[in-house]
Every structure is written in C-alpha cells, then in structure tokens.
Amino acid sequence: MTHQRVYLDYAATTPLDPGVLEKMLPYFSEKFGNPSSIHSWGQQAEAALENAREQVAGLLGCSPKEVIFTSCGSESDNLAVRGATMRASQQRGARHILYSPVEHHAVSRTVEQLVKLHGFEGETLPVDPYGLIAPEELARRIRPDTALVSIIYANNEIGSTNPVQELARVCRSAGVPFHTDAVQAASYLSTNVQELEVDRMSLGAHKFYGPKGVGVLYVRSGTPLIPLQTGGSQEFGLRAGTQNIPYIIGFAAALELAVTRRENRTRQVLPLRDRLVGQVLEAIPDAALTGHASKRLPNHASFVFKNVDGNALLMHLDLAGFACSSGSACKTGSPEPSDVLTAIGLERDWALGSLRVTLGKDSTPEEVEAFTQALPALVAKLR
Ligand SMILES: *Cc1c(COP(=O)(O)O)cnc(C)c1O
C-alpha cells in the first residue's frame, strides 16, 4: 500500500503562498529595474520597494525608516547583534553582551565570534526548565556597559514564548538596546513593535509562507547600528547591495497574510496540536513534552523519548511518510544533544531522543491522526 506524504515541519520552512508568488512574478520580468536608477524603470522599482516598506512598517507599527530589508532571518540576527554591539562599543565603550542560552545559532554563534575575535564579554542568562527567561534575572544582570541584550521571542526547537514586552522594559529602563529574534514567532504572535517595546526585531519570510532568502530587521530610530555590508547607500546605509525587489514584495505580502490571518491560523492549529501532544504522551512510555505547555507557539509540539536515537526516529518517520525534525539544525547524525536541550537541563539519554512536530495552515485532523497512530510502534522498535 502506498501512502501519502505528510509534512509536519512548518517550523523549518513553509510553502510559498500562491497569492504571494503571483504578486512577486512581475518583478522578475517586465518590472526589472534597479531602484537606485534615475530613469522610469528605476522609479517603478523604487516605488514598489517603498510601498513594500510602508506596508511592512504599517504591519509592525513602526515608521518606514525603521524597516531594513535583508537576505534572511539569519542576516537580520547578524546585523542586529554585530552591528549594535560594534556601535555600542565605539560610542560608549560597552563590551558586555547578554543573551539567552536557547538562541538560534544565528544569534549565539555571532555572539561567540564577537567574544573570540573581538574581545567582547558574552554572558548567558539563566533559563528555567522550559527555556524561558525571567525579567528579574535580566534586571539583575544588565549593566551600564551592556552593549546589547538579545533574547529569542519564540523558540524554534521547543516552542516556548518569552515575555518579550517585560524583558524589553527592563532594557529600556537600563538604557540598553534590546533585540528579539521573532523569526519563529511571526506566524502566530504579535509583531507590533510598539506593543512589544523592542528596539530591534528579526523576521524571515519563509517561516510565514513567504519566499526563502528575504528578511527584515526592525531598527528603532535613535538606536544606531554599524553596517556589516558596506558599499552603496541602500537601506539607509545599513545594508549595501541592490535590493531584491520580487522577494521584498513577497515579504510584505506574506507578512500581511500572517498578520491578518494570525487568529484564524491559531484557531485552526491549536486544537490539532493539543490532540497530538495528548495522544503522544498517552501512548508512549518515557516520553516528555519539551518547552512550556501553554506559553508556546500554537502549532508547535516537541518531545523527548528516553533511550531513542532521534535521528533514526526521523529516518523511520520519513520512510513512513512523515516529515518531522529533531528541532535543532544539526542533521549530520552527530550524537551530541542540542545546545537548547542541554541548556534546559535534560540528561543525555533523554536529549538525544528529540522530536519536533510543527503544524501549519494545510495541516488536517487526518494527518495528525495518521501520525499519532504511526509513532508509538516506531519509538518501540528503536528502543
Ligand atoms: C529559521 C530561523 C532563523 C533563520 O532564518 P533564515 O531566514 O532561515 O536565515 C533564525 N531564528 C529562528 C528562531 C528561526 O526559526
């Protein structure tokens, strides 16, 4: 019997929305101008670019001058972290970086490089067993010479969602810029920067049904950055390089859908996710949910199974037609528990058996049912 393939890895990437693709297409062909050119082709491209910027600004609750288009979520994180710390170091001698131990590698590896090559002092904040940061802990550790605080909004591996507004307020009262990686959060949680009170926020379109290879960094005005990519004066001098107009159009269109359909999408995935979690924990012994039970993304389920090889489980699931993830980006089969699972204190014999199952707008009850039927036997076989 052949069976259908079921995609349960929407945290890794999402399919491009067909309506978004349609809006992008003319900018690959007839509307091909360079937005920096003086002539009418250039003006057409520039108008499209500035429209997209205004649209994004409207959706984020900021001014168009505060929206920087980048090539991906990782680049936004890099620009936020490296650009801000370099500037803070130059302007006020601040050399201390506070971040969480459960950041995406786009943040954590950037901080590690700043420490190793540029002599910054990196300090990780304590997290609770769900991977959450307490604002009081941040308040205790923030210093006058802290260059930047960077804390992830919604965790890609374990789904937990941090109290971003409270964390941002601690930073604001200390006069330290606050960055949040909202790449995973944008599909389901508020990205209104006035509400969140953040100073920088990273987004990437392919996590919300936009194209891969385009991101945004929100930069609150008056909180300057050093550009990482120098050259032309595109993006207010913060990112040189001719803008990728079709992808930027795609970013704006996808963000519009994310914001306007957020509640509907949440209503659709939340009961499915809750059923999935309940059935997995009921059917499988020595299984645990990772991340917080309720302070988490509504489409996100993540587990650990004691004494199971997580990579082998993923391969068996794939053979059975189910596309899932271990949650961490590592797919080389290296038998090291992820940084995130280590940071939340999981023992090795649990942490190596991780599984992330993430739902999306095309997920159905039948797919979830088929998955929860198939999983227990696979886990049992691998033990
Ligand atoms: C996917 C992801 C990134 C990286 O985004 P890209 O656009 O793939 O570079 C960064 N942070 C988080 C939390 C993510 O989930």
The ligand as an SDF file (V2000), in Angstrom:
LIG
                    3D

 15 15  0  0  0  0  0  0  0  0999 V2000
   14.6250   29.9310   10.8020 C   0  0  0  0  0  0  0  0  0  0  0  0
   15.1150   30.7520   11.9390 C   0  0  0  0  0  0  0  0  0  0  0  0
   16.1810   31.6700   11.7580 C   0  0  0  0  0  0  0  0  0  0  0  0
   16.9350   31.7990   10.4720 C   0  0  0  0  0  0  0  0  0  0  0  0
   16.1470   32.3290    9.4570 O   0  0  0  0  0  0  0  0  0  0  0  0
   16.6230   32.1380    7.9150 P   0  0  0  0  0  0  0  0  0  0  0  0
   15.7120   33.0360    7.1580 O   0  0  0  0  0  0  0  0  0  0  0  0
   16.4040   30.6920    7.6170 O   0  0  0  0  0  0  0  0  0  0  0  0
   18.0370   32.5320    7.8530 O   0  0  0  0  0  0  0  0  0  0  0  0
   16.5480   32.4520   12.8340 C   0  0  0  0  0  0  0  0  0  0  0  0
   15.9230   32.3500   14.0090 N   0  0  0  0  0  0  0  0  0  0  0  0
   14.9110   31.4880   14.2250 C   0  0  0  0  0  0  0  0  0  0  0  0
   14.2450   31.4480   15.5560 C   0  0  0  0  0  0  0  0  0  0  0  0
   14.4750   30.6640   13.1930 C   0  0  0  0  0  0  0  0  0  0  0  0
   13.4650   29.8070   13.4100 O   0  0  0  0  0  0  0  0  0  0  0  0
  1  2  1  0
  2  3  1  0
  2 14  2  0
  3  4  1  0
  3 10  2  0
  4  5  1  0
  5  6  1  0
  6  7  2  0
  6  8  1  0
  6  9  1  0
 10 11  1  0
 11 12  2  0
 12 13  1  0
 12 14  1  0
 14 15  1  0
M  END
$$$$
